[in-house]
Amino acid sequence: MTKGQETKQEIVRKAAPLFNQKGYAGTSLSDLMDATGLQKGGIYRHFSGKEELATEAFDYSWQKAVTGRLEGVENLPDSVDRLKKMVDNFIDMRAGLVPGGCPLMNTAIEADDGKHCASQSRQEGPARLDHAAIQNCPGRNP
């Protein structure tokens, strides 16, 4: 991985909680600069604009949430036990996976309020969770 790729990942990792807690409209460039320790050019050297950064931040948060919710599920042979494990994971990890709560719910609320948000990744979120759940079910073909 190049230094530029590492920097881009670090920007996304630090921006994700901001977008998840404040939303797209509520996250300012100043917030992003404070969180990353970079100037405007240091951030936007890696992204075409705020929307691209917000989309990648959503993808990062969503992946973190899904991975946590599915942790240990693939090791269980029985579908009922897998479902119970997913519910247990949801209860046990509901506050700790992503600062600010569920990225999909937060984005849906922001979109419902008529605020601008990056759409493609957020529309695909539920399909990604379905796909991940199906992939972790032995004997099932998506």
Secondary structure, 3 states (H helix, E strand, C coil): CCHHHHHHHHHHHHHHHHHHHHHHHHCCHHHHHHHHCCCHHHHHCCCCCHHHHHHHHHHHHHHHHHHHHCCCHHHCCCHHHHHHHHHHHHHHHCCCCCCCCCHHHHHHHHHHCCCCCCCHHHHHHHHHHHHHHHHCCCCCCC
